[in-house]
Amino acid sequence: MNKNFHFVLLIFLGGLFSACSFSKKTTEKYFAKAKSQQYEMIAVPGVPFYETGWDSTMKARVYWSKYLYDKGIAKNIMYSGASVYSPYYEGEIMAMYAIAIGIPKSHVFTETKAQHSTENLYYVFLKSKKLGFTKIALATDPFQAKQLRRFAKKKINPPVDIIPFVIDTLKSLQPFMINPSIDYKQAYNSNFVSIKERESLWKRLKGTLGKNIDYHAY
C-alpha cells in the first residue's frame, strides 16, 4: 500500500467493513449540493489529541475544512471538542493546526464544551447563532457524517447540511499537505479528568445519541 494515502484510508477501514459509512456515490451527491452553496459556518467535530501529534482522522478533517474554505464553500470554520479522552481541548488543537496550514485566524472559531459528536454539532449550531451566523453545515468524514445525518435533520432547526469529505479529493491534496508544529500546551486542560472516569458507559452511550445535550450551553 502506498503510505502516502495511509492517513485517509485508515478512516475508511471501519466504514468499509461495517457498512456504517456513506458510499462514494452518496458522498459525492452531498458534495455536489454543497458546491453550489456558501456556508457562513462549517462545524468540524473534534478528535482526541496526544503529544505525538495529530492523527490521521484529525488531519483529514482539518484539511477537508481548509479545502472547503479555499473553494469558497465555507466562509468560517468552527472546530469543536472539549478535553474528553486526553487533557487537550480538541477544538483549540484543531484550530491551531487550521491556522498553521493557512486558514486565516479571523475565520477560525472554537467550541470547547462538546463531549460527544452530537454535542459537537449542536453546540457549534448554538454558538454560531449567537455570533450571528445562520447558514451552517457539518464537515467531517463519511463515517461520522452518516452517524450524524439523522440528528442534523431531526434535532436541529433549521436542519444543517452535511459535507462528508471526498476521498479522491483528499488523495489529490496529499502531496501538498504539511505537518506543522503547534504550541499544543496552550490547549492543555489542567483540570482534566477522562470521560471514562466521569461518565458511565451508559451515560456515554446516551451522549452519543444526543441525550446529554445542554440546550442552553450558549
N, C-alpha and C positions, 0 to 999 in steps of 0.2 A: 504493500500500500504506500502511496506517496505521502510522506509525513507532512507535506505542506498543507494537505487538506484534513489532517487528522483532527484538528480542533473543531471543524464543522461536523465531521462525520460522527464524532463522539456523541454529539447532541441527538443525533438521529437514531442511534442504536436502539435505545429503549422504545422509541416510537415504532420503528420498523418491525420489531419483534412482538410488540404488544398491540399493534393496530390502534394505538391511542393518539397518534399524530395525524395532522392533516396530510392528505396526499399531495403530491406535487401539483396535480391539476387544481385541487381546491385552493392551495396556497397561491398559485398564480392567478386564480379567479379573484381572491381577496385583494391581491396586489394590483390587479388591473383596475379595480374600483378605486383604490387609494390614489393611483397615479393621476386621476382627474380632480383630486381634491387638494386643498391646503389646510392642514390642521393647525389650530392655534397652539395646541399642546399635545405631545406624544407621551404616553405613560410607558415607562420601561421598568418592569419588575426586577428586584434585586437578586443577587446571588451571594452566598457566603464568601467572605474574603479571608485568606490566610496569608501569612507573611512571605510565603513562597511566591506570591504574585497572583494576578488574575488568572482564573482558569478558562478553559475553552468556552464554556457557556457564557460567562460574563463578557469575554472578548467578542464573541459573536453578537450578543445583544447590543453592546456599545457600538460596534462598527456598523450594525444594521441601522441604529438610530442616526449615526453620522451620515450614512448613505441617504436616509430619508431627509435629513436636513440639507445636505448638498444638492439634492434634487428639487428642493423647494416644497416637498410634500409636508414637511414638519417645520413650523416656524420656531417652536420652542420644544425642549425636551425636559421631562421631569423623571429623574431616577428615584426609585422608591425602595426603601428597605431599612428596617431597624438593625440593631446588632442582635441577631437571632441565634445563630449557631456558633458564631465567633465574636470576639469583642470589638468588631469594627462595624460602623454604620454602613450598610451596603449601599444605600443611596448616595452617601457622600463619597465613598470609594469610587463608584461608577462615574460620578460627576467629575472627579479628578482625572480619571482616565479619558473621559469625553473631551475635557478641555485640553488635555495633553496631546490628543490626536487631531485637534483643530476645530472643534466646535466652539464658537465664541462664548466666553464666560457669561455674557449678558443674556444668552439664550439657553442657559443651563440652570435647571432648578432641582431641588431635592425635597424628598419627603422621607422622614425617618421614624415614623410611628408604626408602619406596617410590619406585622409578624408573619403573615401568610399571603399567598398570591392574590386571593380575593381582596384582601385589605390593600395590597399594592395598588390595584386598580381603583378601588373605591376611594381611598384616601387621596390619590392623585386627582380624582374627579372632584372631590370636595375642595381641596386646596386650590385647584385651577379655577373653579367657580369663584372662590373668594378673591383670587387675583384678577378676575375679570375675563377669564378665558372660558369659552363655552363649546367650541368645536374641538373635540378631544378624540383621540384614538389610542389603542393599545398596540405596541410594537414589541414582539418577542418571538421566540422560536415556535415552530408549528406544533410542537408537543404541548407546550403551556398554553398556546393560543386556543387549542381545541378544548383544553380543560376549562378555560375561562369564557368560552363563547356564550354559553347559556347565561352565565352570570352577567356578562356585559350587556346582553339583550334584555334580560328579565328584571334585573335588580338595580339598574341604573337608568335614570330618566333625565334627559333623553338618552337612549342607548348609545354606547360608543362603538365606533368601528374597530375592526381588528386588522392588523397588518402583520401577518406572520412572515418571517424572513424567507427569501428565496435562496435556496442553497446554491444554485448556479451563479447567482449574482455575487454571493459571498466568496465563492471559489475564484471568480474573476478579480475580486478585490484583494485576495490573499497576498499576492506578491508585493503589494504596496503597503501592507499593514506593518505597523511598528509595535514594539513592546516598551512603551515609555516607563521611566521610573517616576513614582509619585511619592509624596511625603505621607504615607498611609497612617502615620502616627497621629496626624491631625484628625483622623476619623475614629480614634480609639475611644471606647466607652469604658471608663474606669469603674463603673458600677455594673459591669456585665455579669449576667447570670444566664447560662444557656437555657433555651426554651425547654429543653428536655428535663431540666430541673425545676422549671417554673410551672410547667403545664403537664398534665397527664396526657397519655396517648389519646384518650377520648376527647379531651379538650382540643388537642392539636388537630384531630380529625374534623372536629366541628369548625375549627378555624379555617381549615382548607375549604370547607363548604360555605364559608362566609357567615357562620353563625355567631362569631365573636366580635363582629364589627361594631365599633363605636360610631354611631351615626352622627355624632356631634364632635368628631375629632378636630374639625377645622371650622 
